[in-house]
Amino acid sequence: MASAPEDPVLQRYFKGHKAAITSADFSPDGKQLATGSWDTFLMLWSFKPQARAFRYVGHKDVVTSVQFSPLGNLLASASRDRTVRLWIPDKRGKSSEFKAHTAPVRSVDFSADGQFLATASEDKSIKVWNMYRQRFLYSLYRHTHWVRCAKFSPDGRLIVSCSEDKTIKIWDTTNKQCVNNFSDFVGFANFVDFNPNGTCIASAGSDHTVKIWDIRVNKLLQHYQVHSGGVNCVSFHPSGNYLITASSDGMLKILDLLEGRLIYTLQGHTGPVFTVTFSKGGELFTSGGADAQVLLWRTNFDELNCKDVIKRNLKRLHFDSPPHLLDIYPRTPHPQEGKIETVEINPKLDVVDLQTSTPPVVDILSFDSTTVRGPLTAVASPVAEHRLRTRRLSGHGSRAQPLRACGILPDRGTNPRPLHRQADSQPLRHQGSPCKAFDFSLESEPEPCWTTETTVHTLPDKGEEICGYFLNPSLMSSECSPTTLKKKTEEMSDLPSENQRSIPLAVTDALEHIMEQLNVLTQTVSILEQRLTLTEDKLKDCLENQQRLFNAIQQKS
């Protein structure tokens, strides 16, 4: 007989935000956690012992959503200040700014391949951006009220969105049309997301309900009413067998979707819980709420189940097909049978604290980044859009000058060196010479340049001032010595101008056309491979049937 699964455990908690937590996301490698808050800050937490936390300052209003790109090299954030920012998740915190919405932005979501970004806003629209070509693509308009959330399907072919117009819509990203509509709601959906295989969606309702829909047959599969307050967020376990929910009643609920029942109730927050999400591997999940705390939980309950199933099946000659979500018939809310396991944890007492719960925080201020504008907010003068904008920080003397650079991403081969400042708290300005150019533009508008000024609060130390940095020579290799940096700075002034480096428009159009043709060829080859596989399977069946007939004839004769 298999033993019972272990209970989830509160592993540690983070304190650093000054107001309610609105969103959280794990990095793809599971070593970092990003959180957004009503305090307008974006924070990056590391799970390494004694590691510092980074606080990114750039948004002017509530940060409503955060998400890592699939490669983990970018971090997107949405805000009520009507902007979306792309951050480089390091101690310099460079960011680029997207401006296309005319109202607060409620969510951001990367496609699984990282090529596209979807943003949902209270201007009733969903906008899609191309990360590879660095351009705004298109808008989706069919909602009649604020759009609260928009998510890509795992294969990137569909987008699901929910709105305060009490509908959930499914969009085809190829023809940019709404292909399905769900409206079976008393209230509206606060959050919606696809399950890992992309066949179902889960919605978190303001009417206290959680609903699971099969988008292939347009049917309601499961309907849960386990909360006493509005449900603010849901997250699928990577296996697709479990769903965790966060509610304004202060509870987290874990649902077993295969058995169709509630298995855990977790209480750790004081006040409403606004966000919850599993890590990419499913071994951890995190939650955040109105108490400004970020709780990190270890899942546990899924690991033992998997081991027991494997042990049982290894002793069998024939394997049953694995259970699937579609094996469960649509159901209405029903009383739970048997004992419901409830885990109530006081985060200040029952915490397995692997490191300090309040790590030191480094404030990173990002100003005047790349501005990508959509068609609704085009500037009046193209010249003004080309103008490099700088902002002066207090603390510098009259001799300090702002450094200018076109949008910069760190080179993967670059090893960042520790930065130090003098005791008078002078801000550090970074030119980013060992970095790659990175900018965003629209087809309808000229490509704007940008400048970024960063202030990093670290320990005071003595060093030489180079380009606004105060660098400690003892911490630098010969390749990054102050003399070498001066030479590299002088060499940069000899680089060709932007006009000399620009690629002719005809060449760019030709390359884009080639890329489109290659995409078509790739899709064609994929279809041919699928058809070839089907043909091979049919041929194999024919040969097997022929062999059976031959054997039967031989036995009769």
Secondary structure, 3 states (H helix, E strand, C coil): CCCCCCCCEEEEEEECCCCCEEEEEECCCCCEEEEEECCCEEEEEECCCCCCEEEEECCCCCEEEEEECCCCCCEEEEECCCCEEEECCCCCCCEEEEECCCCCEEEEEECCCCCEEEEEECCCEEEEEECCCCEEEEEEECCCCCEEEEEECCCCCEEEEEECCCCEEEEECCCCEEEEEECCCCCCEEEEEECCCCCEEEEEECCCCEEEEECCCCEEEEEECCCCCCEEEEEECCCCCEEEEEECCCCEEEEECCCCEEEEEEECCCCCEEEEEECCCCCEEEEEECCCEEEEEECCHHHHHHHHHHHHHHCCCCCCCCCCHHHCCCCCCCCCCCCCCEEECCCCCCCCCCCCCCCCEEEEECCCCEEEECHHHCCCCHHHHHCCCCCCCCCCCCCCCCCCECCEEECCCCCCCCCEECCCCCCCCCCCCCEEECCCCCCCCCCCCECCCCCECCCECCCEEECCEEECHHHCCHHHCHHHHHHHHHHHCCCCCHHHHCCCHHHHHHHHHHHHHHHHHHHHHHHHHHHHHHHHHHHHHHHHHHHHHHHHHHHHC
